[in-house]
C-alpha cells in the first residue's frame, strides 16, 4: 500500500487543472448562463479526459525504483 500522497503533480495534471479553472472563470464571469457556455465547459471536460486517456504514465514501481518503463492508458508497456 505505501503510496505517497504528496502534491507533486506532473505537467498534464497541472495544465488540466489550470485549463479547467480558466475556462470556468471565463464562463461564470458575467453571472448569466447560456447553452454555449455549458457546451464549452463540457468540451473542456472531454478534452481533458482525452488527454489523460492518450497520455503515458509511469509503471507502478517499487520504492527503490526497480521497474522502469512507461505504460500507456491503453495497456501497452514501453521499456527502456
N, C-alpha and C positions, 0 to 999 in steps of 0.2 A: 504494500500500500504506500508507503513512504513517498508520497508525491508532494513536492514543494509547492506552496501556494503563494509565490511571490508575485510582484507586479511587473515582471519583466516581460512585456508584450513585444511581439515581433512587429515588423513593418506593416504587414497586412492587417493585423488586428488594430493597430494604432490608426492606420489610414481609414479603415472602415468605420471606426468609432468617430473620427473627425468628419468623415463624409456624412454620416447619419446625423450628427449634431448640427452641421452647417445646413443640410437640406431641411431638417425640422425647423431650425431657426428661421430660415427664409420662408417656409410655408406658413408659419404661425406669426409672422412679423406684424401683419396688419389686423389680425384678430377676426378675419372673416374666413368662411370655408367655401370651397368650390370643388367641383368634381375633378378638375385638372390638378389641383394641389394634392388631393388624395391619390390620384394616378401617379404623380411624380414621387410621392413618398413610397408607394407600392413598387414602382420601378426601381427606386433606390434600394429597397429591401431585396428585390430579385437580383440586382447587380451584385450586391454584397454576398448573397448566397451563392451565386455562380462563381465569384472569385474564390470563395472558400472551397467550393467543390473541385475546382481545377488546380488549386494550389498544391504544392508539395509540402509535406510535413515530416519532421524527423521521426525515425522509428522510436518506439519505446525502448529506452536503453537502461542498462544498469547504472547505479550511481557513479561507478567508475568509468562509464562511457565505453563499454566493451563493444556494443553493437553500433556500428557506424553505417549510415546509409540514409536514404530517403524513401518514403513510401507515399505514393500519391493517394488521393482520396478514392480513386477507383480500385486500389488494391495492388497495383504493380509496385515491385520493390526495385529500387536503383541502388546499387552498391558501388563504393569507390574502390 
